[in-house]
Amino acid sequence: MNRPEQADPRAEARTAWTRAVLRDDTAEPIRASMDAGFRSYWRAQAKDASGLRDSVIVMDSPPDKEDVRPWLQVRGLLQAGGVRVPQVLAEDVEAGFLLLEDLGTDTYLHVIDAGNADALFDDAVTQLLRIQAIATPADLPAYDSALLERELRLFDDWFCGRHLGMALDCGDMETLDGAYRTLIDAALAQAQVLVHRDFMPRNLMPAADGPAVLDFQDAVLGPIAYDPISLFKDAFLSWPQERVDAWLARYHARAVEAGLSVPELARFRRDADLIGVQRHLKIIGIFARLNHRDGKPKYLADTPRFFAYLDAVLPRYPELSGLQRFIEHKVKPEIARLAAIVRE
């Protein structure tokens, strides 16, 4: 006996809202994409007297999981600063639905390659410089010592502890504490600007007046080198170091020209390296959490990229030698052990 499919109240609410706002009782939202959080995106088309209108995007942000108000607040801040962001066509904040312009199906991650990367990144830096020039409101969260440490602890809690099953001893914790203090102090010593926190190709959409910037709701006041290193040392795409170096130098020159508070180039490269280490460790932890807490295992496949980033940077900084040894002699053997178990 076949059981009837269970109704999905959220899907029903999403469809009803889409039809109401488009004034089309035949509109049917079709999955467009879903990010690592709880938001999902749906493409819909509405019929009018002249036929099909341009498609639109419905953002579904369940209020009990992802409050849409921070997204709207930061969007307004960015738009006022001249940053290209998605247009909002309709909203229901209490229900967690937004109607957005449809920017297409391809992000920078889909279209970027070795041949067009210089031009695409130059356009991205144009948007980034606008972001960094925005005066931050008093109520914007700060990338303070507590937040930087909470993010770093994702590495030892979720990746080392939960994913690898490591029991960290007092010596391990002392090593990590010392490295984290170095990274936090370096971050706090940088000039503080509006930081997107995930300014990377997957969150940039090609547009004639863009790129359009996405996924900005977690913006904070933080270190100026954070977003440039996020752009060039991507979570899902790696580039040769010489190209990364050239892009960082190009960003630095443009930032100086724009009047932003960047230090001289050698210091900026150090700042970018160290805040990059903080980000790499955080993302490794986040990817483990996405797997074990949220049932999203696909992100773990990209953790080797971040260990490669760490391998390239840590040997240059003696103050992080303890972290380098910990990863090399304790973490990597556990990764190999787990991989062997999976292969069996």
Secondary structure, 3 states (H helix, E strand, C coil): CCCCCCCCHHHHHHHHHHHHHHCCCCCCCEEEEECCCCCEEEEECCEECCEECCCEEEEECCCCCCCCHHHHHHHHHHHHCCCCCCCEEEEECCCCEEEEECCCCCCHHHHCCCCCHHHHHHHHHHHHHHHHHCCCCCCCCECCHHHHHHHHHHHHHHHHHHHCCCCCCHHHHHHHHHHHHHHHHHHHHCCEEEECCCCCHHHEECCCCCCEECCCCCCEEEECCHHHHHHHCCCCCCCCHHHHHHHHHHHHHHHHHCCCCCCCHHHHHHHHHHHHHHHHHHHHHHHHHHHHCCCCHHHHHHHHHHHHHHHHHHHHCHHHHHHHHHHHHHHHHHHHHHHHHHHC
